[in-house]
Amino acid sequence: MKTIFEYIDYRQYLADFYQQKKETTQYFSYRYFAQKIGINSPSFLKSVIDGKRNLTPSMAERFSKALELNAKERTYFTNLVSFNQAKTLTEKQRCYEIMRSMSEQLKESVLEEDQFNFFSNWYIPVIRELVCFRNFNEDYDALGASLEPPIAASRAKASVELLLRLQLIEKTSTGAYKQTSTAVTANESVTSAAVRTFTRTMLDHSKNCLDTVGKENRHISGITMGLSRQTYEIITKEIEAFKDRLKIIVNHDANVDRVYQINVSLFPLSKLDMSEPS
């Protein structure tokens, strides 16, 4: 079973916990767990797992003790419960920030300024993903042709060599490639034209996909809305939290068969007032 720090849904954690206990502890049951938390309803745990009941803060504390969590794990669990059940974005973000600071399962490589060649061409991050689940047997023609849009074999080879040099991938004893870390982020303290160019190119690709990729293989949508500055700040934090949750989901995908790009954009379509200069 995964550590609790790898969960973003407390009900799924409880379901996995129950399943593990049933497989390893002969006497464990819903009734037994109800006795441990001091209630008379033997189906309470199942109702929570199924989403029919929520946990109050005090009940979340009782659950964390029955789950035999240590102090750090209890803090994560109680915030996970609050995060999943939060009724406001502010409360949701507060809990998520605590969870994010405690999470031990996301390993990221932060690129420094001299490593920004990684973003110099749109296809380099794509190849970093592709070579780790598709064995191309050093056939760079085939590797280049498998991208959308395709690239030359020389560019595919140069990309693999760069990724090896930056230690973002490594070759295993079997000849396959694997990533040295599960995610790559750009250092926010460094402004790079390469990063802006990469983002601009990916946005252009998303526009082209409207005409070249069938609806069953793409999801492109948007919302036009009026916002206050306060709500804008909340939404940008929610986007960051959403991206982190995506990383967790992707990190546990054992059946990767294609590389995708997701762009989340939030930008103004009007001026603050009529007198604002163009």
C-alpha positions as CSV (number, residue, x, y, z in Angstrom):
1,M,0.0,0.0,0.0
2,K,1.2,3.5,-0.8
3,T,2.1,5.9,1.9
4,I,-0.6,8.4,2.9
5,F,1.5,11.2,1.5
6,E,0.8,9.8,-2.0
7,Y,-3.0,10.2,-1.7
8,I,-5.1,13.2,-2.8
9,D,-8.4,11.4,-1.9
10,Y,-8.9,10.3,1.7
11,R,-11.8,8.0,0.8
12,Q,-9.4,6.1,-1.6
13,Y,-6.9,5.9,1.2
14,L,-9.5,4.4,3.5
15,A,-10.6,1.9,0.8
16,D,-7.0,0.8,0.3
17,F,-6.4,0.6,4.0
18,Y,-9.5,-1.6,4.5
19,Q,-8.5,-3.9,1.7
20,Q,-5.0,-4.4,3.0
21,K,-6.2,-5.1,6.5
22,K,-8.7,-7.6,5.2
23,E,-6.0,-9.4,3.4
24,T,-3.5,-9.4,6.2
25,T,-5.6,-9.4,9.5
26,Q,-8.1,-12.2,9.9
27,Y,-10.3,-10.5,12.5
28,F,-10.4,-7.1,10.8
29,S,-13.9,-5.9,9.7
30,Y,-16.1,-2.9,9.4
31,R,-17.5,-3.7,12.8
32,Y,-14.0,-4.0,14.3
33,F,-13.0,-0.6,13.0
34,A,-16.3,0.9,14.3
35,Q,-15.4,-0.4,17.8
36,K,-11.9,1.1,17.5
37,I,-13.3,4.6,16.8
38,G,-16.0,4.2,19.5
39,I,-19.3,4.2,17.5
40,N,-22.1,1.7,17.3
41,S,-22.6,1.8,13.5
42,P,-20.7,-1.1,11.9
43,S,-21.2,0.3,8.4
44,F,-19.9,3.7,9.2
45,L,-16.5,3.2,7.5
46,K,-18.1,1.8,4.4
47,S,-20.5,4.7,4.2
48,V,-17.5,7.1,4.4
49,I,-15.6,5.2,1.7
50,D,-18.6,5.2,-0.6
51,G,-19.0,9.0,-0.2
52,K,-22.3,8.7,1.7
53,R,-20.9,10.2,4.9
54,N,-18.4,12.9,5.6
55,L,-16.0,13.1,8.5
56,T,-16.2,15.9,11.1
57,P,-12.8,17.3,12.4
58,S,-13.2,15.3,15.6
59,M,-14.1,12.1,13.8
60,A,-11.1,12.6,11.5
61,E,-8.9,12.7,14.6
62,R,-10.5,9.5,15.8
63,F,-10.0,7.9,12.5
64,S,-6.3,8.9,12.4
65,K,-5.7,7.2,15.7
66,A,-7.6,4.0,14.6
67,L,-5.5,4.0,11.4
68,E,-2.4,4.0,13.7
69,L,-0.8,7.0,12.0
70,N,2.1,8.9,13.5
71,A,2.0,12.6,14.3
72,K,3.0,13.8,10.8
73,E,0.7,11.3,9.1
74,R,-2.2,12.4,11.3
75,T,-1.7,16.0,10.3
76,Y,-1.7,15.1,6.6
77,F,-4.8,12.9,7.0
78,T,-6.8,15.5,8.8
79,N,-5.9,18.1,6.2
80,L,-6.6,15.7,3.4
81,V,-10.1,15.2,4.9
82,S,-10.6,18.9,5.1
83,F,-9.2,19.4,1.5
84,N,-11.7,16.9,0.0
85,Q,-14.7,18.2,1.9
86,A,-13.9,22.0,1.8
87,K,-16.8,24.1,0.7
88,T,-14.7,27.2,-0.3
89,L,-11.7,27.7,-2.5
90,T,-9.8,29.5,0.3
91,E,-10.2,26.6,2.7
92,K,-9.3,24.1,0.0
93,Q,-6.1,26.0,-0.9
94,R,-5.1,26.3,2.8
95,C,-5.3,22.6,3.3
96,Y,-3.6,21.8,0.1
97,E,-0.6,24.1,0.9
98,I,-0.1,22.1,4.1
99,M,-0.4,18.8,2.3
100,R,2.0,19.9,-0.4
101,S,4.6,21.0,2.1
102,M,4.4,17.5,3.7
103,S,4.2,15.3,0.6
104,E,7.2,13.1,0.2
105,Q,6.4,11.4,-3.1
106,L,7.1,14.1,-5.7
107,K,10.7,14.1,-6.8
108,E,11.4,17.0,-9.2
109,S,14.5,18.2,-11.0
110,V,14.7,22.0,-10.9
111,L,16.6,23.2,-14.0
112,E,19.1,26.0,-13.4
113,E,19.9,28.7,-15.9
114,D,22.6,26.7,-17.7
115,Q,20.2,23.8,-18.2
116,F,17.6,25.8,-20.1
117,N,18.6,24.1,-23.3
118,F,16.0,21.6,-22.2
119,F,13.3,24.1,-23.2
120,S,15.1,25.4,-26.3
121,N,13.0,23.2,-28.6
122,W,9.4,21.9,-28.0
123,Y,10.3,18.3,-28.8
124,I,13.0,17.8,-26.2
125,P,10.6,17.4,-23.2
126,V,8.4,15.2,-25.4
127,I,11.3,12.9,-26.2
128,R,12.2,12.7,-22.5
129,E,8.8,11.2,-22.0
130,L,8.7,9.1,-25.1
131,V,12.0,7.2,-24.9
132,C,11.1,6.0,-21.4
133,F,8.1,4.0,-22.4
134,R,8.8,3.2,-26.1
135,N,11.9,1.2,-27.0
136,F,13.1,2.8,-30.2
137,N,16.3,0.6,-30.4
138,E,18.5,3.6,-31.3
139,D,16.5,4.1,-34.5
140,Y,16.4,7.9,-34.5
141,D,14.5,8.0,-37.8
142,A,11.6,6.1,-36.1
143,L,11.9,8.2,-33.0
144,G,11.6,11.4,-34.9
145,A,8.8,10.1,-37.0
146,S,6.7,9.2,-34.0
147,L,6.3,12.8,-32.8
148,E,3.4,15.0,-33.8
149,P,4.6,16.9,-35.9
150,P,7.6,14.7,-36.8
151,I,11.2,15.9,-36.6
152,A,14.4,14.9,-38.3
153,A,16.5,12.0,-37.0
154,S,19.4,14.3,-36.3
155,R,17.2,16.4,-34.0
156,A,15.9,13.3,-32.2
157,K,19.4,12.1,-31.6
158,A,20.7,15.5,-30.4
159,S,17.7,15.6,-28.0
160,V,18.6,12.2,-26.4
161,E,22.2,13.2,-26.1
162,L,21.2,16.5,-24.4
163,L,18.9,14.7,-22.0
164,L,21.7,12.2,-21.1
165,R,24.2,15.1,-20.6
166,L,21.7,17.0,-18.3
167,Q,21.2,13.7,-16.4
168,L,17.4,13.9,-17.0
169,I,17.4,10.4,-18.4
170,E,19.8,7.5,-18.1
171,K,20.4,4.3,-19.9
172,T,19.7,1.0,-18.0
173,S,21.7,-2.2,-18.2
174,T,19.0,-3.6,-20.6
175,G,19.5,-0.7,-23.1
176,A,16.2,1.0,-22.2
177,Y,16.0,4.5,-20.9
178,K,14.5,5.8,-17.7
179,Q,13.9,9.2,-16.1
180,T,16.1,10.2,-13.2
181,S,13.2,12.1,-11.6
182,T,9.5,12.1,-12.1
183,A,9.1,15.8,-13.0
184,V,11.0,18.8,-14.3
185,T,10.3,22.4,-13.3
186,A,11.9,25.7,-14.3
187,N,13.5,27.6,-11.5
188,E,11.0,30.5,-10.9
189,S,13.9,32.9,-9.9
190,V,15.2,32.8,-13.5
191,T,13.5,34.3,-16.4
192,S,14.3,32.5,-19.7
193,A,13.4,33.4,-23.3
194,A,13.7,29.6,-24.0
195,V,10.8,28.9,-21.5
196,R,8.6,31.6,-23.1
197,T,9.4,30.2,-26.6
198,F,8.6,26.7,-25.5
199,T,5.2,27.8,-24.0
200,R,4.4,29.8,-27.1
201,T,5.1,26.9,-29.4
202,M,3.0,24.5,-27.3
203,L,0.1,27.0,-27.4
204,D,0.5,27.0,-31.2
205,H,0.4,23.2,-31.2
206,S,-2.9,23.3,-29.2
207,K,-4.4,25.6,-31.9
208,N,-3.4,23.3,-34.7
209,C,-4.9,20.3,-32.8
210,L,-8.3,21.8,-33.2
211,D,-8.1,20.9,-37.0
212,T,-5.7,17.9,-37.0
213,V,-6.6,15.8,-34.0
214,G,-10.0,14.1,-33.5
215,K,-12.2,15.0,-30.5
216,E,-11.6,11.6,-29.0
217,N,-7.9,12.4,-28.5
218,R,-8.0,16.0,-27.4
219,H,-9.8,18.2,-24.9
220,I,-9.6,21.9,-25.6
221,S,-12.1,24.2,-23.8
222,G,-12.2,27.5,-22.1
223,I,-14.3,29.9,-19.9
224,T,-14.8,33.6,-20.4
225,M,-15.6,35.2,-17.1
226,G,-15.5,38.4,-15.0
227,L,-13.2,38.3,-12.0
228,S,-12.1,40.5,-9.1
229,R,-8.4,40.6,-8.3
230,Q,-9.1,38.6,-5.1
231,T,-10.8,35.8,-7.1
232,Y,-8.0,35.9,-9.7
233,E,-5.5,35.2,-7.0
234,I,-7.6,32.3,-5.7
235,I,-7.9,30.8,-9.2
236,T,-4.2,31.0,-9.9
237,K,-3.5,29.1,-6.7
238,E,-6.1,26.5,-7.6
239,I,-4.4,26.1,-11.0
240,E,-1.1,25.4,-9.3
241,A,-2.8,22.9,-7.0
242,F,-4.5,21.3,-9.9
243,K,-1.1,20.9,-11.7
244,D,0.4,19.3,-8.6
245,R,-2.5,16.8,-8.4
246,L,-2.0,15.9,-12.1
247,K,1.7,15.1,-11.3
248,I,0.6,12.7,-8.6
249,I,-1.9,11.0,-11.0
250,V,0.7,10.8,-13.8
251,N,3.4,9.4,-11.5
252,H,1.2,6.4,-10.8
253,D,0.3,5.7,-14.4
254,A,1.9,2.3,-15.2
255,N,0.5,2.0,-18.7
256,V,1.7,5.1,-20.6
257,D,1.3,4.8,-24.3
258,R,1.4,8.4,-25.6
259,V,2.8,11.8,-24.7
260,Y,0.3,14.6,-24.1
261,Q,0.6,18.3,-23.4
262,I,-1.8,20.3,-21.2
263,N,-1.8,24.1,-21.2
264,V,-3.8,26.0,-18.6
265,S,-4.1,29.7,-19.5
266,L,-5.7,32.5,-17.5
267,F,-5.2,36.0,-19.0
268,P,-7.0,39.3,-19.3
269,L,-9.3,40.2,-22.2
270,S,-10.2,43.7,-21.0
271,K,-8.4,46.6,-19.4
272,L,-8.9,47.6,-15.8
273,D,-10.7,50.8,-16.9
274,M,-11.4,52.7,-20.1
275,S,-8.4,55.0,-19.6
276,E,-5.8,52.2,-19.3
277,P,-3.2,52.7,-22.2
278,S,-2.9,50.0,-24.9
